Amino acid sequence: MNRIISTTIVAIALFMGGGSLSCSAQSIETATEAVKNMGLGWNLGNTLDANSHRSTDVNSDSYWNCQGLDSEYCWGQKPTTKPLFEMMREAGFGAIRVPVTWYNHMTKDGKVNEAWMARVHEVVDMVIESGLYCIINVHHDTGADNDSWTSWLKADMDTYNNVKNRYEYLWKQIAEEFKDYDEHLLFESYNEMLDIKSSWCFASFNTSSRYDANIAKSAYDAINSYAQLFVNTVRNTGGNNAQRNLVVNTYGACCGAGTWNSHLSDPLSQMNLPEDNVQNHLIFQVHTYPDISSNNLTTIKAGVDQTINALKTHLVSKGAPVIIGEWGTANVDGGDGKTDYDIRRDVMFSFADYFVKQMKANDMGTFYWMGLTDGTFRTFPAFSQPDLAERLAKSYHGEDFNGKWPEYEQPAVVVCFEGTKPLGWGSGINIEASVFQNAGEKCELELTYTQTAYSGDDIQLYYGNWSDKPSFIVDGKTYVADFNPSRVYNSGANTDHVTVFTFPKANYDKIAQLGLIVHGTGITLKKATVTDPDKLAGVVDINDNDDDNDNGVYNLAGQRVNANTKGLLIKNGRKYLNR
């Protein structure tokens, strides 16, 4: 691993320039060659696929086209930039799957918002110009329905007949947008499409009897219908799409793993290879997240072998290669401190090593789901799990592979917000959990703001999922929920304040898992910083050892400044506001 605070990565220009992104249709490599050449893959998850809906009624206009470009970071990520992909390339990855959700950026009849298509196009260019393969898809337009969410794409023949024109129109627009791109861009039909009962494992599993032949038949017929329509639509747009490598998913992207039910292999056995007017330009995709909590590596490895055998028996035998478009372990979303990476890392690494090596040995591609670099880390860019990124790369390329796995070292002070933002109830700033994790349990949240109201002013801190309000400490006094500057400071309207918040350990632990939201009323926020006092003290101590040792004044970055400098300064290890 390479520890860095900042890094400059030289862009790889293998495919730079508009002309070099295209090639004649005759030069498109086969699907078999593509799976081999893509190498090790990674998912840019929770980004272009992130979405927030206002309606669960797919027949309502309000369900559609309900977000702007800010949807890219509505699930906590930052806007994607090219250096992230350059870092992935240097780390040993050869392909990026870019999940994309469309319903929130298209009208009910399927017309895609031009700004959204342009942003997808921009991210695709970032990937390809970084020397990587790119897969784009139709992602959270599918999924498991619940009280707050309904997907418009379902594995059901009645649904298919109702939405097939919209689905065809969507793919026609995507295909036309990228028709001149070369073999480094692949299209994927749909993500994890489920039946009308939102059944995982196999179609109709979520019924009371755990299997319903009619629901299952409708689901598998629909999956094959969507897949065939996808292939036909893309091919008919011509250009390089006439031979572009296309990816079709099984029902639910199920992989046939397990032996506890005879229907587990149905998503594979019932999946057809779509008819195509060219040979060897189609790829099957499945996903897998095995449970490794037993810590029994013999059993875990046997499960990998069983999955490979099922894929070869039911999919590869039909004439197309396979990629594992998403994989990880069963508790990948378990929360900070609770995932297999946190609590059984040795077993996880052994599993990952075996998984990648066996899939490669059997000519199957692997795309790790989302981890490795996440949240703020993607903007530096750096790996939040650099040791895992290194393990995956060496599993694929060999132990002698000399990649780069930069690890971010958070500075003593992180500026989380700077500007002018009137706080409102339910509207504030969100500070990611990773910032607090890196600052440690002694962290200080410092808010610089103007109290705009004479009374009725209030600052509230919420956990990052809006579930509850943590207790916090200001000047040695504990506050349970509300902080009212007018009462604490006996101040009037249009008064400037700087307030430092610290947290009891129990509250800090939860903040480090969920992050923090700052909102309120009668407050205009100017700046929010998170400080690691131990690291800050270390910086000051080093600078205090200058030869002149004259009790110098420092800014929050640990740089020596003139004593007349305005703002928050440090002298003799103590912070003060110089107005």
C-alpha positions as CSV (number, residue, x, y, z in Angstrom):
1,M,0.0,0.0,0.0
2,N,1.1,3.6,-0.7
3,R,0.2,6.0,2.1
4,I,-0.5,9.5,0.8
5,I,-2.0,12.8,1.8
6,S,-2.4,14.0,-1.7
7,T,-1.3,12.5,-5.0
8,T,-1.1,13.4,-8.7
9,I,-1.9,10.6,-11.0
10,V,-0.8,10.8,-14.6
11,A,-3.7,10.2,-17.0
12,I,-3.6,7.1,-19.2
13,A,-4.3,8.2,-22.7
14,L,-4.9,4.9,-24.4
15,F,-8.2,6.0,-25.8
16,M,-8.0,9.8,-25.7
17,G,-9.7,11.9,-28.3
18,G,-13.1,11.6,-30.0
19,G,-11.9,9.7,-33.0
20,S,-10.2,7.0,-31.0
21,L,-13.4,6.1,-29.1
22,S,-14.8,4.6,-32.3
23,C,-13.8,1.8,-34.6
24,S,-15.4,-0.1,-37.5
25,A,-18.0,-2.8,-36.5
26,Q,-15.7,-5.5,-38.0
27,S,-13.0,-4.8,-35.4
28,I,-15.2,-5.4,-32.3
29,E,-13.6,-8.1,-30.2
30,T,-15.7,-11.2,-29.3
31,A,-17.5,-11.6,-26.0
32,T,-15.0,-14.2,-25.0
33,E,-12.1,-11.9,-25.7
34,A,-13.8,-9.0,-23.9
35,V,-14.3,-11.0,-20.7
36,K,-10.6,-11.9,-20.7
37,N,-9.4,-8.4,-21.6
38,M,-11.6,-6.6,-19.0
39,G,-9.6,-8.4,-16.3
40,L,-10.5,-7.3,-12.8
41,G,-13.7,-5.2,-12.4
42,W,-15.2,-2.8,-9.9
43,N,-18.7,-1.2,-9.5
44,L,-19.2,2.6,-9.2
45,G,-22.1,1.9,-6.8
46,N,-24.5,4.4,-5.2
47,T,-23.6,7.1,-7.7
48,L,-25.4,7.3,-11.1
49,D,-27.7,4.6,-9.8
50,A,-28.7,6.6,-6.6
51,N,-32.3,7.8,-6.6
52,S,-35.0,9.4,-4.5
53,H,-38.7,9.1,-5.5
54,R,-41.7,11.1,-4.6
55,S,-44.4,8.6,-5.7
56,T,-44.8,4.8,-5.6
57,D,-47.4,5.0,-8.4
58,V,-45.7,4.2,-11.7
59,N,-48.8,5.5,-13.5
60,S,-48.4,9.0,-11.9
61,D,-46.4,11.7,-13.7
62,S,-44.8,12.5,-10.3
63,Y,-43.0,9.1,-10.3
64,W,-41.1,10.1,-13.4
65,N,-38.3,12.6,-14.1
66,C,-38.4,13.6,-10.4
67,Q,-34.7,14.5,-9.9
68,G,-32.0,16.7,-11.3
69,L,-28.2,16.0,-11.6
70,D,-27.9,16.1,-7.8
71,S,-29.3,12.6,-7.7
72,E,-25.7,11.4,-8.3
73,Y,-24.8,12.2,-4.7
74,C,-28.2,11.8,-3.0
75,W,-26.9,8.6,-1.4
76,G,-23.8,10.1,0.1
77,Q,-21.3,10.0,-2.7
78,K,-19.5,13.0,-4.2
79,P,-19.7,13.9,-7.9
80,T,-17.5,11.5,-9.9
81,T,-14.2,12.7,-11.3
82,K,-11.7,11.2,-13.7
83,P,-8.8,10.7,-11.2
84,L,-10.8,8.0,-9.4
85,F,-10.7,5.8,-12.5
86,E,-7.0,6.5,-13.2
87,M,-6.4,5.3,-9.6
88,M,-8.4,2.2,-10.3
89,R,-6.4,1.5,-13.4
90,E,-3.0,1.9,-11.6
91,A,-4.4,-0.4,-8.8
92,G,-4.8,-3.3,-11.3
93,F,-8.4,-2.9,-12.4
94,G,-9.4,-3.2,-16.0
95,A,-13.1,-2.5,-16.1
96,I,-15.7,-0.4,-14.4
97,R,-19.4,-1.3,-14.2
98,V,-21.3,2.0,-14.0
99,P,-24.9,1.3,-12.7
100,V,-27.3,3.9,-14.0
101,T,-30.9,4.6,-12.9
102,W,-33.1,6.2,-15.5
103,Y,-36.8,6.5,-14.3
104,N,-36.0,9.6,-12.2
105,H,-34.5,11.3,-15.3
106,M,-37.1,10.4,-18.0
107,T,-40.7,11.1,-18.8
108,K,-43.4,8.5,-18.4
109,D,-43.1,7.7,-22.1
110,G,-39.4,7.1,-21.7
111,K,-37.8,10.3,-23.0
112,V,-34.5,10.8,-21.2
113,N,-33.5,14.2,-19.8
114,E,-30.7,15.6,-22.0
115,A,-28.7,16.8,-19.1
116,W,-28.8,13.4,-17.5
117,M,-27.7,11.7,-20.7
118,A,-24.9,14.1,-21.0
119,R,-23.7,13.4,-17.4
120,V,-23.8,9.6,-18.1
121,H,-21.9,10.3,-21.3
122,E,-19.3,12.3,-19.3
123,V,-18.7,9.5,-16.8
124,V,-18.4,6.9,-19.6
125,D,-15.7,9.1,-21.2
126,M,-13.9,9.4,-17.9
127,V,-13.8,5.6,-17.6
128,I,-12.7,4.9,-21.2
129,E,-10.2,7.7,-21.4
130,S,-8.6,6.3,-18.2
131,G,-7.8,3.1,-20.2
132,L,-10.6,1.0,-18.8
133,Y,-13.6,-0.9,-20.1
134,C,-17.0,0.4,-19.1
135,I,-20.4,-1.3,-18.7
136,I,-23.5,0.8,-18.4
137,N,-26.9,-0.5,-17.6
138,V,-30.5,0.0,-16.5
139,H,-30.2,-0.4,-12.7
140,H,-32.7,0.6,-10.0
141,D,-35.5,0.8,-12.5
142,T,-35.8,-2.8,-11.3
143,G,-35.8,-4.0,-7.7
144,A,-37.8,-5.3,-4.7
145,D,-41.0,-3.4,-4.1
146,N,-42.0,-2.3,-0.6
147,D,-44.3,0.3,1.0
148,S,-42.1,3.2,-0.2
149,W,-40.9,2.0,-3.5
150,T,-42.3,0.4,-6.7
151,S,-40.1,-0.6,-9.7
152,W,-41.5,-0.1,-13.2
153,L,-39.6,-3.1,-14.6
154,K,-40.8,-6.5,-13.3
155,A,-40.2,-10.1,-14.4
156,D,-43.8,-10.6,-15.3
157,M,-45.4,-11.0,-18.7
158,D,-48.3,-8.6,-18.0
159,T,-45.9,-5.9,-16.9
160,Y,-43.6,-6.6,-19.9
161,N,-46.5,-6.1,-22.3
162,N,-47.4,-2.8,-20.6
163,V,-43.8,-1.3,-20.5
164,K,-42.0,-2.9,-23.5
165,N,-42.4,0.2,-25.7
166,R,-40.9,2.4,-22.9
167,Y,-38.1,0.0,-22.3
168,E,-37.4,-0.2,-26.0
169,Y,-37.4,3.5,-26.4
170,L,-35.0,3.9,-23.4
171,W,-32.5,1.5,-24.9
172,K,-32.8,3.1,-28.3
173,Q,-31.8,6.4,-26.9
174,I,-28.8,5.0,-24.9
175,A,-27.7,3.0,-28.0
176,E,-27.9,6.0,-30.3
177,E,-26.0,8.1,-27.8
178,F,-23.0,5.7,-27.8
179,K,-23.3,3.9,-31.2
180,D,-19.8,5.1,-32.4
181,Y,-18.0,4.0,-29.3
182,D,-15.6,1.1,-29.7
183,E,-15.4,-2.3,-27.9
184,H,-14.4,-0.8,-24.6
185,L,-18.1,0.1,-23.9
186,L,-20.6,-2.6,-23.2
187,F,-24.3,-2.4,-22.5
188,E,-26.1,-4.4,-19.8
189,S,-29.9,-5.0,-20.3
190,Y,-31.2,-4.6,-16.7
191,N,-30.1,-5.2,-13.2
192,E,-31.7,-7.5,-10.6
193,M,-35.2,-7.8,-12.1
194,L,-37.7,-9.6,-9.8
195,D,-41.2,-11.0,-10.1
196,I,-44.5,-9.5,-8.9
197,K,-43.8,-10.9,-5.4
198,S,-40.3,-9.4,-5.2
199,S,-38.8,-12.9,-4.9
200,W,-35.1,-13.5,-4.5
201,C,-33.3,-16.8,-5.0
202,F,-35.7,-17.9,-7.7
203,A,-39.0,-16.7,-9.2
204,S,-42.1,-17.1,-6.9
205,F,-40.0,-17.9,-3.8
206,N,-41.8,-15.1,-1.9
207,T,-45.2,-16.7,-2.2
208,S,-46.8,-18.5,0.7
209,S,-46.0,-21.9,-0.8
210,R,-42.4,-20.8,-1.7
211,Y,-43.2,-21.8,-5.3
212,D,-45.9,-21.0,-7.8
213,A,-45.5,-22.5,-11.2
214,N,-47.6,-19.9,-13.0
215,I,-45.8,-16.9,-11.4
216,A,-42.4,-18.6,-12.1
217,K,-43.2,-19.2,-15.7
218,S,-44.4,-15.7,-16.3
219,A,-41.2,-14.4,-14.6
220,Y,-38.8,-16.4,-16.7
221,D,-40.7,-15.8,-19.9
222,A,-40.6,-12.1,-19.2
223,I,-36.8,-12.1,-18.5
224,N,-36.2,-13.8,-21.8
225,S,-38.5,-11.3,-23.5
226,Y,-36.7,-8.3,-22.0
227,A,-33.3,-9.7,-23.0
228,Q,-34.4,-10.4,-26.6
229,L,-35.9,-6.9,-27.0
230,F,-32.8,-5.4,-25.6
231,V,-30.6,-7.2,-28.1
232,N,-32.9,-6.4,-31.0
233,T,-33.1,-2.7,-30.1
234,V,-29.4,-2.2,-29.7
235,R,-28.5,-4.1,-32.9
236,N,-31.1,-2.1,-35.0
237,T,-29.3,1.2,-34.2
238,G,-26.4,0.1,-36.3
239,G,-22.9,1.5,-36.2
240,N,-20.7,-0.3,-33.7
241,N,-23.8,-1.4,-31.9
242,A,-24.2,-4.0,-34.7
243,Q,-21.5,-6.0,-33.0
244,R,-21.2,-4.4,-29.6
245,N,-20.8,-6.9,-26.7
246,L,-24.1,-7.0,-24.8
247,V,-24.7,-8.3,-21.3
248,V,-28.0,-10.0,-20.3
249,N,-28.8,-10.9,-16.7
250,T,-30.6,-14.0,-15.3
251,Y,-33.8,-13.6,-13.2
252,G,-32.7,-11.5,-10.2
253,A,-29.1,-11.9,-11.4
254,C,-29.3,-15.1,-9.4
255,C,-26.3,-17.4,-9.7
256,G,-27.8,-20.8,-8.8
257,A,-25.7,-21.1,-5.7
258,G,-26.8,-23.5,-2.9
259,T,-28.5,-26.9,-2.8
260,W,-31.2,-26.2,-0.2
261,N,-34.0,-26.0,-2.8
262,S,-34.4,-27.7,-6.1
263,H,-35.5,-24.5,-7.8
264,L,-32.3,-22.6,-7.1
265,S,-30.9,-23.4,-10.5
266,D,-34.1,-22.3,-12.3
267,P,-32.9,-18.8,-13.0
268,L,-30.0,-20.3,-14.9
269,S,-31.7,-23.2,-16.6
270,Q,-34.7,-21.1,-17.7
271,M,-32.5,-18.3,-19.1
272,N,-32.2,-18.3,-22.9
273,L,-29.3,-17.0,-24.9
274,P,-31.1,-14.3,-27.0
275,E,-31.1,-14.8,-30.7
276,D,-28.5,-12.6,-32.3
277,N,-27.4,-11.8,-35.9
278,V,-23.8,-12.0,-34.9
279,Q,-22.0,-14.8,-33.1
280,N,-20.2,-14.6,-29.8
281,H,-21.1,-11.0,-28.8
282,L,-23.4,-11.8,-25.9
283,I,-22.4,-12.3,-22.2
284,F,-24.4,-13.7,-19.3
285,Q,-24.3,-11.9,-15.9
286,V,-25.0,-13.1,-12.4
287,H,-24.4,-11.7,-8.9
288,T,-23.3,-13.5,-5.7
289,Y,-22.9,-12.5,-2.1
290,P,-22.1,-15.7,-0.1
291,D,-22.4,-15.9,3.6
292,I,-18.9,-16.6,5.1
293,S,-19.9,-16.2,8.7
294,S,-19.2,-19.8,9.4
295,N,-15.4,-19.0,9.1
296,N,-15.1,-22.5,7.6
297,L,-12.9,-22.0,4.5
298,T,-13.5,-25.5,3.3
299,T,-17.2,-25.0,3.1
300,I,-16.8,-21.5,1.7
301,K,-14.5,-22.7,-1.1
302,A,-16.9,-25.6,-1.9
303,G,-19.7,-23.0,-2.3
304,V,-17.5,-21.2,-4.9
305,D,-16.9,-24.4,-6.7
306,Q,-20.6,-25.3,-6.7
307,T,-21.5,-21.9,-8.2
308,I,-18.9,-22.2,-11.0
309,N,-20.2,-25.7,-11.9
310,A,-23.8,-24.4,-12.0
311,L,-22.8,-21.5,-14.2
312,K,-20.9,-23.7,-16.6
313,T,-23.7,-26.3,-16.7
314,H,-26.6,-23.9,-17.3
315,L,-25.1,-20.8,-18.9
316,V,-21.7,-21.3,-20.5
317,S,-23.0,-24.4,-22.2
318,K,-25.5,-22.2,-24.1
319,G,-22.7,-20.5,-25.9
320,A,-21.8,-17.3,-24.0
321,P,-19.2,-16.4,-21.4
322,V,-20.2,-15.3,-17.9
323,I,-19.3,-12.3,-15.7
324,I,-20.0,-11.9,-12.0
325,G,-21.3,-8.4,-12.3
326,E,-21.5,-7.9,-8.5
327,W,-19.9,-9.9,-5.8
328,G,-18.9,-9.5,-2.2
329,T,-20.1,-11.1,1.0
330,A,-23.5,-11.4,2.5
331,N,-23.1,-8.6,5.0
332,V,-21.5,-6.0,2.7
333,D,-24.1,-3.5,3.9
334,G,-23.8,-4.5,7.6
335,G,-22.6,-1.0,8.6
336,D,-19.3,0.3,9.8
337,G,-17.5,-2.0,12.1
338,K,-19.9,-4.9,11.3
339,T,-18.9,-6.1,7.8
340,D,-16.8,-9.2,7.1
341,Y,-14.0,-6.8,6.3
342,D,-14.2,-5.5,9.9
343,I,-14.8,-8.7,11.9
344,R,-13.4,-11.6,9.9
345,R,-10.9,-10.0,7.5
346,D,-8.6,-13.0,7.3
347,V,-11.4,-15.3,6.2
348,M,-12.8,-12.7,3.8
349,F,-9.4,-12.2,2.2
350,S,-9.0,-16.0,1.8
351,F,-12.4,-16.2,0.3
352,A,-11.8,-13.3,-2.1
353,D,-8.4,-14.7,-3.1
354,Y,-9.9,-18.1,-4.0
355,F,-13.0,-16.5,-5.6
356,V,-11.0,-14.3,-8.0
357,K,-8.5,-17.0,-8.9
358,Q,-11.1,-19.7,-9.6
359,M,-13.3,-17.4,-11.6
360,K,-10.3,-16.3,-13.7
361,A,-9.3,-19.9,-14.2
362,N,-12.8,-20.7,-15.5
363,D,-12.8,-17.7,-17.8
364,M,-15.4,-15.7,-15.8
365,G,-15.0,-12.0,-15.1
366,T,-15.5,-10.5,-11.6
367,F,-16.7,-7.0,-10.6
368,Y,-16.4,-6.2,-6.9
369,W,-19.4,-4.4,-5.5
370,M,-18.7,-0.8,-4.5
371,G,-16.4,-1.1,-1.5
372,L,-12.6,-0.5,-1.8
373,T,-13.1,3.3,-2.1
374,D,-16.2,5.0,-0.9
375,G,-17.7,8.4,0.0
376,T,-15.1,11.1,0.6
377,F,-12.2,8.7,-0.3
378,R,-13.3,8.7,-3.9
379,T,-12.6,12.5,-4.2
380,F,-9.0,12.4,-3.1
381,P,-8.9,9.8,-4.6
382,A,-7.7,7.0,-2.3
383,F,-8.8,3.6,-1.1
384,S,-10.8,3.2,2.0
385,Q,-9.9,-0.5,1.9
386,P,-6.5,-0.4,0.3
387,D,-5.4,-3.8,1.7
388,L,-8.5,-5.4,0.1
389,A,-7.9,-3.7,-3.2
390,E,-4.3,-4.9,-3.2
391,R,-5.4,-8.5,-2.3
392,L,-7.9,-8.6,-5.3
393,A,-5.3,-7.2,-7.7
394,K,-2.7,-9.7,-6.7
395,S,-5.2,-12.6,-6.7
396,Y,-5.9,-11.7,-10.3
397,H,-2.4,-10.6,-11.6
398,G,-0.1,-12.5,-9.3
399,E,1.8,-11.8,-6.1
400,D,4.5,-9.9,-8.1
401,F,2.0,-7.4,-9.4
402,N,3.3,-3.9,-8.6
403,G,0.2,-1.7,-8.4
404,K,-0.6,1.4,-6.5
405,W,-3.1,1.4,-3.7
406,P,-3.1,5.0,-2.2
407,E,-4.4,5.3,1.3
408,Y,-5.7,8.6,2.5
409,E,-4.5,10.1,5.7
410,Q,-7.0,12.7,7.0
411,P,-5.5,16.0,8.0
412,A,-6.0,17.4,11.5
413,V,-8.8,19.7,10.3
414,V,-11.4,18.8,7.7
415,V,-13.5,21.6,6.2
416,C,-16.9,20.0,5.7
417,F,-18.7,23.1,4.6
418,E,-17.8,26.6,3.8
419,G,-20.2,29.2,2.3
420,T,-23.5,30.8,3.3
421,K,-26.4,28.4,4.1
422,P,-29.5,29.3,6.0
423,L,-30.4,26.2,8.0
424,G,-34.0,25.0,7.9
425,W,-35.9,22.1,9.5
426,G,-35.1,19.1,7.4
427,S,-32.6,21.0,5.4
428,G,-29.0,21.3,6.4
429,I,-25.6,19.9,5.8
430,N,-24.6,16.3,5.9
431,I,-21.1,15.3,7.3
432,E,-20.1,11.8,6.3
433,A,-19.3,9.1,8.9
434,S,-15.8,8.6,7.5
435,V,-14.8,12.1,8.5
436,F,-15.6,11.3,12.2
437,Q,-14.0,7.9,12.0
438,N,-10.7,9.3,10.9
439,A,-10.8,12.1,13.5
440,G,-11.4,9.7,16.4
441,E,-13.6,9.8,19.4
442,K,-12.1,13.0,20.7
443,C,-13.2,14.8,17.5
444,E,-14.5,18.4,17.7
445,L,-17.2,19.7,15.4
446,E,-16.8,23.5,15.0
447,L,-19.6,25.6,13.5
448,T,-19.1,29.2,12.5
449,Y,-22.4,30.9,11.9
450,T,-24.6,33.9,12.3
451,Q,-27.5,33.9,14.7
452,T,-30.1,35.6,12.5
453,A,-33.1,35.5,14.9
454,Y,-33.5,37.3,18.2
455,S,-35.2,34.2,19.6
456,G,-36.4,31.0,18.1
457,D,-32.9,30.2,16.9
458,D,-31.9,26.6,17.2
459,I,-29.2,24.2,16.1
460,Q,-30.0,20.5,16.1
461,L,-27.7,17.6,15.2
462,Y,-29.2,14.4,13.8
463,Y,-27.6,11.1,13.0
464,G,-27.0,10.7,9.3
465,N,-30.1,8.7,8.7
466,W,-32.4,11.1,10.5
467,S,-33.2,8.4,13.1
468,D,-32.4,10.3,16.3
469,K,-30.6,13.3,17.8
470,P,-27.3,12.7,19.6
471,S,-26.3,14.3,22.9
472,F,-23.4,16.7,22.6
473,I,-21.2,18.9,24.8
474,V,-20.5,22.6,24.5
475,D,-18.2,24.3,27.0
476,G,-18.5,21.3,29.4
477,K,-22.3,21.3,29.4
478,T,-24.3,18.4,27.9
479,Y,-27.2,19.2,25.6
480,V,-29.7,16.5,24.7
481,A,-31.2,17.8,21.5
482,D,-31.3,21.6,21.0
483,F,-28.7,24.3,21.1
484,N,-30.0,27.8,21.3
485,P,-27.3,30.4,20.8
486,S,-29.5,33.3,21.9
487,R,-30.0,31.7,25.3
488,V,-26.5,30.3,25.8
489,Y,-24.7,33.5,24.7
490,N,-27.5,36.0,25.6
491,S,-27.1,37.4,22.1
492,G,-29.4,39.1,19.7
493,A,-30.1,38.9,16.0
494,N,-27.3,39.1,13.5
495,T,-24.7,38.0,16.0
496,D,-21.7,35.9,14.9
497,H,-20.6,32.8,16.8
498,V,-18.1,30.0,16.8
499,T,-19.3,26.9,18.7
500,V,-17.4,23.7,19.3
501,F,-19.3,20.5,19.9
502,T,-17.9,17.3,21.3
503,F,-19.6,14.0,21.9
504,P,-19.9,11.3,24.6
505,K,-18.4,8.1,23.5
506,A,-21.7,6.2,22.9
507,N,-22.9,9.0,20.7
508,Y,-19.6,9.3,18.9
509,D,-19.7,5.5,18.1
510,K,-23.1,6.0,16.4
511,I,-22.0,9.2,14.5
512,A,-18.9,7.3,13.3
513,Q,-21.3,4.7,11.8
514,L,-24.1,7.0,10.4
515,G,-22.6,10.4,10.0
516,L,-24.2,13.7,11.2
517,I,-26.7,16.1,9.8
518,V,-26.6,19.7,11.0
519,H,-29.9,21.6,10.6
520,G,-32.1,24.1,12.6
521,T,-33.6,27.5,12.3
522,G,-32.7,31.2,12.7
523,I,-29.1,30.2,11.8
524,T,-27.0,31.0,8.7
525,L,-24.1,28.5,8.6
526,K,-20.7,29.9,7.4
527,K,-18.3,27.0,8.0
528,A,-18.2,23.5,9.5
529,T,-15.0,21.7,10.4
530,V,-14.2,18.5,12.1
531,T,-10.9,18.5,14.1
532,D,-8.8,15.7,15.4
533,P,-7.3,17.4,18.5
534,D,-4.5,14.8,19.0
535,K,-3.3,15.2,15.4
536,L,-3.6,19.0,15.7
537,A,-1.6,19.0,18.9
538,G,1.1,17.0,17.1
539,V,1.3,19.5,14.2
540,V,1.5,22.4,16.6
541,D,4.2,20.7,18.7
542,I,6.3,20.2,15.6
543,N,6.1,23.8,14.6
544,D,6.7,25.0,18.1
545,N,10.1,23.4,17.9
546,D,11.3,26.0,15.4
547,D,14.6,27.5,16.3
548,D,13.1,30.8,17.4
549,N,10.5,29.0,19.6
550,D,8.6,32.3,20.2
551,N,5.1,31.0,21.0
552,G,4.1,31.5,17.3
553,V,0.6,31.7,15.9
554,Y,-0.7,29.0,13.6
555,N,-3.7,28.4,11.4
556,L,-5.8,25.2,11.5
557,A,-3.6,23.6,8.9
558,G,-0.6,23.9,11.3
559,Q,1.0,26.7,9.2
560,R,2.7,29.6,10.9
561,V,0.9,32.9,10.3
562,N,1.1,36.5,11.4
563,A,-0.5,37.2,14.7
564,N,-2.8,39.8,13.0
565,T,-4.3,37.2,10.7
566,K,-8.1,37.1,11.0
567,G,-10.0,33.9,11.8
568,L,-9.6,30.9,14.0
569,L,-6.0,30.6,15.1
570,I,-3.8,28.5,17.5
571,K,-1.4,29.7,20.0
572,N,0.3,27.7,22.8
573,G,-1.8,24.7,21.7
574,R,-5.1,26.6,22.2
575,K,-7.6,27.8,19.6
576,Y,-9.0,31.4,19.6
577,L,-11.0,33.6,17.2
578,N,-9.1,36.7,16.0
579,R,-11.7,39.1,14.7
